[in-house]
Amino acid sequence: MTTKFRFVAGKIVDTTDAPPPRERPEAMSHNIGFGQHQLAQFEADRVANGHTDIEFRLDPAVPQFYNVHSGSKKALEKYVNHRGSVNKTSRCGHFLTADDMKQAEELARR
């Protein structure tokens, strides 16, 4: 087993047994989403302009609406700009894991 150390707050800390870092969730945007009647149009534009890291998925809460998903914030930001939109948030969409969503649902149901 390899011993791992990190420099934290001015001290060297042994992180050998620390849990692995949380995976960075994918980037997603409701703001540039669209209705299902526009899917063919946006898919053709996505392919024609080389946005390979962009995917359109149906919104589970509104099945007629597609959200825009990406594996990276940078790719989503590039696509947002291509669509003529401007992201003025610091996070470019929502970064929530499945656990975050489950916890939010439990809190909402109380």
C-alpha positions as CSV (number, residue, x, y, z in Angstrom):
1,M,0.0,0.0,0.0
2,T,1.2,3.5,-0.9
3,T,1.3,6.1,1.8
4,K,-0.3,9.4,0.7
5,F,0.2,12.8,2.1
6,R,-1.3,16.3,1.4
7,F,-0.4,19.7,2.5
8,V,-3.5,21.1,4.3
9,A,-3.6,24.4,6.2
10,G,0.2,24.6,6.6
11,K,0.6,21.0,7.8
12,I,1.5,17.7,6.2
13,V,-1.4,15.3,6.7
14,D,-1.5,11.5,6.1
15,T,-4.4,10.8,3.7
16,T,-3.6,7.1,3.1
17,D,-6.9,5.9,4.6
18,A,-9.0,8.9,3.5
19,P,-12.1,8.2,1.4
20,P,-11.7,8.9,-2.3
21,P,-12.6,12.4,-3.4
22,R,-16.2,12.8,-4.6
23,E,-16.6,12.6,-8.3
24,R,-17.3,15.8,-10.1
25,P,-20.8,15.7,-11.4
26,E,-21.6,16.5,-14.9
27,A,-22.7,19.9,-16.0
28,M,-26.4,20.5,-16.9
29,S,-28.5,23.4,-18.0
30,H,-32.2,24.0,-17.9
31,N,-31.8,27.5,-19.3
32,I,-30.9,26.4,-22.8
33,G,-33.2,23.4,-22.9
34,F,-36.0,23.0,-25.4
35,G,-39.3,21.3,-26.2
36,Q,-39.4,17.8,-27.7
37,H,-40.7,19.2,-31.0
38,Q,-37.3,20.9,-31.5
39,L,-35.1,17.9,-30.8
40,A,-34.2,17.2,-34.5
41,Q,-33.3,20.8,-35.1
42,F,-31.0,21.1,-32.1
43,E,-29.4,17.7,-32.6
44,A,-28.6,18.5,-36.2
45,D,-27.0,21.8,-35.1
46,R,-25.1,20.1,-32.3
47,V,-23.6,17.5,-34.7
48,A,-22.9,20.1,-37.5
49,N,-21.0,22.3,-35.1
50,G,-18.9,19.5,-33.5
51,H,-20.3,19.6,-29.9
52,T,-19.4,16.0,-29.1
53,D,-19.6,16.3,-25.3
54,I,-23.2,17.6,-25.3
55,E,-26.2,15.4,-24.8
56,F,-29.9,16.2,-24.7
57,R,-31.9,14.3,-22.1
58,L,-35.6,14.4,-21.2
59,D,-36.3,16.2,-18.0
60,P,-37.8,13.6,-15.6
61,A,-40.1,16.2,-14.1
62,V,-41.3,17.5,-17.5
63,P,-41.2,14.7,-20.0
64,Q,-41.8,17.0,-23.0
65,F,-38.7,19.1,-22.2
66,Y,-35.1,18.4,-23.0
67,N,-32.2,19.6,-20.7
68,V,-28.7,20.0,-22.0
69,H,-26.1,17.8,-20.3
70,S,-22.3,17.7,-20.7
71,G,-19.4,15.8,-19.1
72,S,-17.6,19.1,-18.5
73,K,-18.3,22.7,-17.5
74,K,-16.0,23.9,-20.3
75,A,-17.9,22.0,-23.0
76,L,-21.3,23.2,-21.7
77,E,-20.0,26.8,-21.6
78,K,-18.8,26.6,-25.2
79,Y,-22.2,25.2,-26.2
80,V,-24.1,28.0,-24.3
81,N,-22.0,30.6,-26.1
82,H,-22.7,28.8,-29.5
83,R,-26.4,29.1,-28.8
84,G,-26.0,32.9,-28.3
85,S,-26.7,32.7,-24.6
86,V,-24.6,34.0,-21.7
87,N,-24.1,32.2,-18.5
88,K,-23.8,34.8,-15.7
89,T,-23.6,32.2,-12.9
90,S,-20.2,31.0,-11.6
91,R,-21.1,27.3,-12.0
92,C,-22.6,27.1,-15.5
93,G,-25.6,25.0,-14.6
94,H,-26.3,22.8,-11.6
95,F,-23.7,20.5,-10.1
96,L,-25.7,18.1,-8.1
97,T,-25.0,14.4,-7.6
98,A,-27.7,11.7,-7.4
99,D,-27.2,11.7,-3.6
100,D,-27.8,15.5,-3.4
101,M,-31.0,15.1,-5.4
102,K,-32.2,12.2,-3.1
103,Q,-31.5,14.3,0.0
104,A,-33.4,17.3,-1.5
105,E,-36.3,15.0,-2.3
106,E,-36.4,13.7,1.2
107,L,-36.3,17.2,2.7
108,A,-39.1,18.3,0.3
109,R,-41.3,15.4,1.3
110,R,-41.1,16.2,5.1
